[in-house]
Amino acid sequence: MEIINKSDYPEDRDTVRERVIKREASKPGLKGKIRAFCCHCIYDPYQSGTWLKQVENCTSCDCPLYTVRPLPVGHKHTGGDHG
């Protein structure tokens, strides 16, 4: 993954990340909470790709949320239940 120059962001890493997490967590239902958890776990605004792309590239297949993690529209989850 390509590292992005932190000068591209006027805010520090934690501020950017927390804003995305807060936005997703405020959405109604479980979907928003799952999205927020995945952001909390893997998202790094200084890495290339959006938070959604970073979550899509997650390799933590032992995570209980792996098969329900958010993916971009048109992408499908692969693999079965890992439990």
N, C-alpha and C positions, 0 to 999 in steps of 0.2 A: 504494500500500500504506500502510496506517495504521501509524504508529509507536506502539509501546506504551511507556508510561511505565516507565523502567528501575527505578523503585521497586517495580514489580510483581514484580521478581525479587530475591530476597535475595542472589543470587550475580551476579558480573559476567558479561558476555556470553560471554567466552571459556570460562569454567568451565562454563556451561550447554551451550554448543556442543560442547566437548570431551567432555562426559559422553555426549551423544547419539552422537557419532562413535565413541567407544570402545565403547559398547553395541552399535552396529550392526556394527562391525568384528569384534567377538568372536563373532559368529554364524558357524556353519560354512558353507563353500562360498562361491561367488562372489557370491551374492545379497547377503550381509551386507557384503562388501567394496565392491560397487557402491553400496549404500545409504550406506555410510560416506563414500565418495568424493563422492557427490552432496551429502551434508550438509556436508562440508568445503568444497565449492565454493560453495554457495548459501545455506545455512541461517543466518539471523540471528534469534536468539530475541527481539530487540527489535522485530521486524517482526510484523505480524499473521499469523495462520495457523500451523499446525503445520509442522514441518520437511517432512513429507510433502506438505502443500499447497503449500509454497514450491517444492519440487522439481517437483511437478506443473505449476506455473506457469512453469517454466524455459523460456527462449526461446533458449537456446544450441544451436540445431539443428546447429551444426558440431561439437559435442562428440561424440566417438566413442561415448559412453555414452548419448546422448540417446534413442535408440530402445529402450533397455533400462532406462531410469531407473525407479525405483519409482513406482508410481501407486496411489492409493487403490483398494480393491476395487471392481470394477464399471466402472472407467475403462479405456479402451483407448488404446494409443499411436496417434497419427495420423502420417501421413507415412511415407515409405519410407526406404530406406538413403540416407544423405547422403554416402556415400563414393565 
